[in-house]
Amino acid sequence: MKKRIIIFGATGNVGSYVFKYATDYFNPEEYEVVASGRRETDFFSKRGFQYYPVDISKAEDFNKLPQNNIYAIIYLAAQIPSYMSGYHPEKYIQANILGAYNVLEYCRKVKADRILFSTTVFDISLTAEPGRVLSPNEPLNFSYKGDHAIYVISKNTAIELIKHYHAEYGLKYFIFRFPTIYNYSPYHYYHPNGIKTLRPVYRMIELAKKGEPIELWGDPNYAKDMVHVYDCAQMLCKAVEVDREIGFYNVGTGIPVTLKEQIETIIKVFSPEDHPSPIIYCPDKPCGGGFLMDVSNAKEELGYEPQYDCLALFMDYKREMEINRFKELRGEQI
């Protein structure tokens, strides 16, 4: 019998790419990759894959799912600040805590071997500072104020529940700390402090396509880790196969990318050759928000090797913009 891998959150911005990568990565004679998401869609069934609409905050919805030969759960479903219009902290409790409990109960009932869970780098956001490389073993250090506080608390609570299910029922677990995961989406907005805002990367791409000036705010040498979604997916898929009980990993490349390199690469990929965008340096304007990630234990324990540098990342953006493969899953609003 094939081992089933169920991806919760497969309709999401990251989850849809992880699902695609997983279906290419795993031997179909040995594994069956199953998609699940909250919305009703025939996107997966039209492509020959099993899909189950499940609201993870509702225990009864799990009865829709397969109940046997479940090997691994890749748990990417979550309520996150990036896509929350306004501020509704109760949604974090419902989706990220109650949802985690329901997913774990499903794991227990179907005797899943392991669960893979995505948490947030904001759990150590107060430790981050320019130039500091963050270890997977950093102690929790986050603000109890602001629009991310209950989000982080909900993710941390889910991890405590996962540890309980490991201790009580032997469920193997692998936790992945996500910074920004880079991949093209037809939905170009996010919601800082609940306000719909065009993502800076898409603003810069649109300027580059027209050869218009692009402002570089702050220190041109400010560096962050830019991890492509398929490198994230590689790490997850290798954790499905690894012979270990538990693991905690930073998702990243371990390769710093400066603001100057990022913008120069966007211009190289998207600007007309005869009319490239000039860079306007604005050192007095604020910049930040990135993280440098130590991924050494993922390399050692999982055999992870990042494949996407900054140029490969934006070349893939350009290809995906042309293909627009997930247009059906992205609406004008999320």
N, C-alpha and C positions, 0 to 999 in steps of 0.2 A: 504494500500500500504506500502511496506517496505521502510524504510528510507535508502537512499544510503549514504555510506561513500566512498569517492574517495581518494585514496592514490597516490599522485604524488611522483615519485621517488621510486616506488615499485620494480624496478629492481636493485636498488642500494644496497650497502653493508649493510646499516642499514635498508633501506626501505623493503627489501625482508623479513627480520626477523620480522619487524613490521607488515607486511601484514599477515604473518603466525600467529603471536600472535593474531591479530585482528580477523581473521577468526575463531579462537578457542574461543576468548573472547566473542564476540557478539552473541546474540540469532539470529539464521538464520531466525526465524519466524518474527523478528522485523526489522533486519538490513540486508542489502546487502553490502558487502565490495567489492569495485571495484578497480582493479589495473591499474595504468598508468605509463608509462615510455617512455624514448626517443627511445629505440631500438625496432626493430621488433623481436618478440619472441612468440613461442607457449607454453612457460613454464607454464603459468597460465591456458590457455584454456585446456591443456592436463589434468589439475587437476580439471577441472570443474568450473573455475572462469572466470569472465569477465575481459578482458584486452584490453586497448586502447593505441596504440602507439601515444604519443603526445610530440612534441617539444614545451615546454612552451614559448619559445621565439617567436613562430609563432602564431599569433592570430587565423589564419584560422584553425589550428589544433584542436582547442577547439570545432569546429563543429562536430568532430567525437564522442564526449563524450555524455553520457546521458544528457538530458535537463530538466528532471523533477524528483521530489522526492529526490532532493539532500539535505541532511541534514548537513553533515560535510565534510570539506576538510582537509585532513592531508597532509600538504605541506612540503615534505622532499626533493624534487628535488632541486639541486643546483650545481653550479660549485664551487669546493672547492680546496684549494691548495694541499691537499694530493694526488690528482689524476691528477694534471696538470703537464704534461711533458714540461719543459721549463717555460717561463713566458709569458702569454698572457692575460693581464688585461682586454682587451675588452670582453673576455668571461664572466667575472664577471658582466659586465654591461648588456650584452645580456641575460644571464641566470637568474641572481639574482635580477636585477632591472626591465628590460622589462618583464622578466618572471613573476615576482611578480605582475606587473600591469595586465598582461593577466589573471593570475589566479584569481585576485580580480575582474576583469571584468566578468569573468565566474561566480564567486560567486554572483555578483550583478544580472546578467541576469537570473540565475536559482533560485534566492532567497534562497541561502544556509543560514542555520541558523548560522553557525560558521566556523571559519578557525583556524587550529592549525599550527603553524609555528616554524621551527627550526632555531635558530640563533647560534652564536658561542661564546664560552667563551673568545675568544681573544678580544671581545669588552671591557673587563676589565683586559686585560693581564698585564698592568702596575701596577695594584693594587695588583695582586697576589704576594705573597712572602712566603717562607717556613713557614708552620705552621699557616698561615692566612686562616680562613674559610670565603669564599666569600658569601655574602648575595645576594639574588635575586634583592635587591634594590640598589646595588652598582651603582654609576654614571659611565657613559662611561669613560673609561680611557685606551686608546690604542695608539700605535705608528703610526704616519703618515708616517713612513719610512718602507721599507722592503717589502717582497713578500706577506705579509698578509694584507697590508694596504687597498688596493682597495677592497679586499675580505670583510674585516670588514665593510668598508664604504658601500658596496653594500647591506650587510645584514641589516645595520642600516637604510638605505634608504627604504628597503622593509618594515621594521617595521613602519616607518613613513607613508608609503602608507596604511598599514593595519589600523593604527589609524584613518586615514582619512576616510576609508570605514566604520569604526565603527561609527564615528561621523556623516557622511553623510547618510549612508544607514542602520545603525543599525546592521551591521555584527558583531556578537560576535567574540572575538579573544582571543587566548591563545598562548603565546610565551614561547618557551622552549630553555633555554641556554644549549647547548651541550658542554661538555668536550669531551675527547676521549670516544667513545662508544665501549665497548669490545664485540666482537663476532668473531667466526671463519670465515675466508674467504679463499677460495682456492687461491686467489690472495694475496701473502704475502708481497707486496711491497707498498711503498708510495714514494712521490716525494718532500722531503724537498729542498727548493730553486730550484725546477724544476728538481732535479736529482733523477732517479730511485734508490731506496735504500731498502734493506731488512728491514722489521720492526723488531725492537729489540725483541719483544715478540716471534716472530717466530724463530729468531736466538737462543734465549735461550731454546725454546722448542726442537729444533733440537739437541742442545748440550746435553740437559737433556736426550733425548731418547737414546743417545749413551753413557751416563754416563761420558761425558767429562766435564772438569772444566768450570764453569760459572763465569765470572768476575762481581763483584758488584762494580759499580763506585760510588764514592762520599760517602755521609753519609748513612750508613745502615738504619738509622731511619728517613730518608727523607720520608715523607708520601704524598699520593695523594688519591683521590677518584677513585675507579675502578668500574664503573657502567656497568652491563651486559645489552645487548641489550633488553632483555625481561623485565627488570625493567624499562628501558626507554619506552618500548612499553606499559607497564602497566600504566605509568603516562599519556601517550597520550590517551589511551583508556578511562581512567577515566575522562579525560577532555571532551571527546565526550559526556559523560552522565551528567556531572555536571550542576546544575542549577545556573549558574553565567553568567555575561556579559563579563568579561575579566579576564585574569590572566597572571602573569609572573612568571615562575618557573625555578629554576636550576634543571638540570637533574643530578642525582647522587644518592648516598646511604647515605651520611652523615657519613660514617664510614671510617676513615683513614686507608690506607694500606701502610705499610712501604716497602721500597725496599727489605729489608731482608725477610719479610713475603711473598712478591710476588715471589721471587726467590726460597725460601724454598718450597712454594706451587707448583711451576712448577716442581721442583725436585720430590716432593712427588707424583705428578700425572703422570709424564712422564718418570722418570728414572727407570731402572731395580731395583728391590728391593735389589738384591745382588751386585749392582754396581751403587749406586747413585752418581750423579755429586757432586764433591766438589765445594765449593764457594771460589773464590779467591777475597779477599778484595783489592780494588784499590782506597783508599781514595783521592788520588791526581788527579784522572780523573774526568771530569765534569759530573754532573747529574742534573736533573731538568725536567721541562716541564709539571709537573702535577699540579692539582688544587684540593683544598678541597672545597666541595660544601655544602652550607646550604640548606636543602630540607624541612625545617620545615613547610613552607607554603603549599607545595604540600601535605604533610601529613594531615594538618589541613583542607585544602580547597577541596582536591580531594579524600582523604581517601587512599593516596598512602602508601604502605608499601613494602620496598625493600625485595626481596626474595633471592638474590644471594650475598653471601659473596665471598671472594677470592677463597676458595676451590671449592664452587659450580660453580663459573665462569669457572675455568680451567677444572673441570670435564665435563662441557658442551662443552668446546673447544674439549676435547678428543672425546666425542660422535660425535660431528659434523665433526671432521676430518675423522672419520670412515664412517659416512653416506654420507658426501659431498653432501648435498641435493641441494645446489645452484650452483653446478659445471657448469650447463648450462648457468647461468647468469654471470659467471665470466670467462673472457678470460685471455690470457697471458698479455694483456694490457687493461687498462680501460681508 
